[in-house]
Amino acid sequence: MKTYNLTKEDKELIEKAKEIIVKSKPVNLIDTGDVGAALITSKGNIFQGVCIGHYCGIGSCGEYQAIGAMISNGEKIIKKIVAVWYDEKRKRYEVIPPCGKCREMIHQTSKKNWDSEVIISSSKKVKLRDLMPYAWDGTIERK
């Protein structure tokens, strides 16, 4: 899989994901805030989201929340996206790759998102097409 080094814009997006974690607070029986996500759209707008966990087993990843905010604002093409986890035990932030559900959400939001940059670590990013090479919908050739 081809990886790319991070740019200044990528590092700023990581900071936006950290920022949403700091802002979120637990709400009653809902856990929030150990994973934050941020994305930049093709129009240059930034959307953030934070994971929401619920004791009855339902919940949503930070990427889902950021994508939902983007869609609610009439956009669907993601230029780049990142998720950041706050490791409470070690008191530090770590960039993490999106789970399979979130990769699928990025894919299904727009076929143009095959070229979205997905930041997978504090130093590397990949294209969605390389992170998720064979989609269930038959779009194996995505050039």
PEMOFEN-V160551 format. One record per residue. N is the residue number from 0. RES is the residue in one small letter. SS is DSSP state (helix for helix, strand for strand, loop for the rest). PHI is phi in whole degrees, -180 to 180 (NA if undefined). PSI is psi in degrees with one decimal (NA if undefined). Layout:
BEGIN
[[N & RES & SS & PHI & PSI] [N & RES & SS & PHI & PSI]]
END
This chain:
BEGIN
[[0 & m & loop & NA & 130.3] [1 & k & loop & -77 & 128.9] [2 & t & loop & -114 & 159.6] [3 & y & strand & -128 & 149.0] [4 & n & strand & -74 & 154.4] [5 & l & loop & -79 & 146.9] [6 & t & loop & -99 & 175.6] [7 & k & helix & -60 & -41.4] [8 & e & helix & -61 & -39.6] [9 & d & helix & -61 & -45.1] [10 & k & helix & -66 & -35.7] [11 & e & helix & -66 & -36.1] [12 & l & helix & -67 & -38.0] [13 & i & helix & -59 & -42.5] [14 & e & helix & -63 & -36.3] [15 & k & helix & -64 & -38.2] [16 & a & helix & -67 & -39.4] [17 & k & helix & -64 & -41.0] [18 & e & helix & -57 & -41.1] [19 & i & helix & -70 & -29.9] [20 & i & helix & -65 & -45.6] [21 & v & helix & -62 & -38.1] [22 & k & helix & -70 & -31.7] [23 & s & loop & -81 & 143.9] [24 & k & loop & -130 & 146.6] [25 & p & loop & -57 & 143.3] [26 & v & strand & -122 & 110.6] [27 & n & loop & 48 & -113.7] [28 & l & loop & -97 & 18.3] [29 & i & strand & -110 & 127.0] [30 & d & strand & -86 & 133.7] [31 & t & strand & -137 & 155.8] [32 & g & strand & 94 & 6.1] [33 & d & strand & -88 & -15.3] [34 & v & strand & -129 & 126.4] [35 & g & strand & -117 & 153.3] [36 & a & strand & -136 & 152.7] [37 & a & strand & -144 & 146.9] [38 & l & strand & -139 & 155.2] [39 & i & strand & -115 & 132.2] [40 & t & strand & -87 & 171.9] [41 & s & loop & -63 & -19.9] [42 & k & loop & -92 & -0.8] [43 & g & loop & 90 & 5.7] [44 & n & loop & -83 & 144.9] [45 & i & strand & -108 & 132.3] [46 & f & strand & -126 & 143.0] [47 & q & strand & -121 & 157.7] [48 & g & strand & -154 & 156.8] [49 & v & strand & -129 & 146.1] [50 & c & strand & -67 & 148.0] [51 & i & strand & -129 & 119.9] [52 & g & strand & -114 & 146.6] [53 & h & strand & -132 & 143.3] [54 & y & loop & -63 & -18.0] [55 & c & loop & -86 & 3.7] [56 & g & loop & 101 & -6.0] [57 & i & loop & -96 & 155.9] [58 & g & strand & 178 & -176.4] [59 & s & strand & -153 & 142.3] [60 & c & loop & -74 & 159.5] [61 & g & helix & -60 & -37.7] [62 & e & helix & -62 & -40.5] [63 & y & helix & -60 & -42.7] [64 & q & helix & -66 & -42.1] [65 & a & helix & -65 & -41.8] [66 & i & helix & -66 & -39.5] [67 & g & helix & -61 & -41.1] [68 & a & helix & -64 & -40.3] [69 & m & helix & -62 & -49.5] [70 & i & helix & -62 & -39.9] [71 & s & helix & -62 & -21.4] [72 & n & loop & -102 & 16.4] [73 & g & loop & 81 & 16.9] [74 & e & loop & -117 & 160.3] [75 & k & loop & -147 & -6.7] [76 & i & loop & -103 & 120.3] [77 & i & strand & -97 & 123.0] [78 & k & strand & -77 & -49.2] [79 & k & strand & -155 & 155.8] [80 & i & strand & -145 & 148.8] [81 & v & strand & -145 & 148.4] [82 & a & strand & -122 & 139.3] [83 & v & strand & -128 & 132.0] [84 & w & strand & -107 & 135.7] [85 & y & strand & -96 & 114.2] [86 & d & strand & -85 & 99.7] [87 & e & loop & -60 & -39.6] [88 & k & loop & -64 & -44.1] [89 & r & loop & -95 & -3.3] [90 & k & loop & 55 & 49.8] [91 & r & strand & -151 & 161.0] [92 & y & strand & -96 & 143.2] [93 & e & strand & -134 & 131.8] [94 & v & strand & -74 & 133.0] [95 & i & strand & -127 & 147.9] [96 & p & loop & -73 & 154.0] [97 & p & loop & -68 & 149.2] [98 & c & loop & -70 & 172.1] [99 & g & helix & -60 & -38.1] [100 & k & helix & -62 & -42.0] [101 & c & helix & -72 & -36.9] [102 & r & helix & -59 & -42.7] [103 & e & helix & -65 & -38.7] [104 & m & helix & -63 & -43.8] [105 & i & helix & -59 & -46.2] [106 & h & helix & -60 & -46.6] [107 & q & helix & -77 & -17.8] [108 & t & helix & -68 & -38.3] [109 & s & loop & -165 & 137.0] [110 & k & helix & -63 & -23.9] [111 & k & helix & -67 & -16.0] [112 & n & helix & -75 & -3.9] [113 & w & helix & -58 & -27.1] [114 & d & helix & -95 & 6.1] [115 & s & loop & -63 & 141.6] [116 & e & strand & -87 & 129.6] [117 & v & strand & -114 & 115.5] [118 & i & strand & -78 & 120.5] [119 & i & loop & -110 & -11.4] [120 & s & loop & -157 & 179.6] [121 & s & loop & -73 & -2.7] [122 & s & loop & -136 & -6.5] [123 & k & strand & -134 & 154.2] [124 & k & strand & -141 & 159.4] [125 & v & strand & -138 & 166.6] [126 & k & strand & -83 & 147.7] [127 & l & helix & -56 & -39.5] [128 & r & helix & -57 & -30.5] [129 & d & helix & -87 & -29.3] [130 & l & helix & -77 & -27.8] [131 & m & loop & -133 & 73.8] [132 & p & loop & -69 & -27.7] [133 & y & loop & -131 & 104.9] [134 & a & loop & -83 & 153.0] [135 & w & loop & -66 & -22.8] [136 & d & loop & -85 & 9.6] [137 & g & loop & 87 & 6.3] [138 & t & loop & -86 & 61.3] [139 & i & loop & -71 & -44.4] [140 & e & loop & -89 & 110.2] [141 & r & loop & -121 & 31.8] [142 & k & loop & -89 & NA]]
END
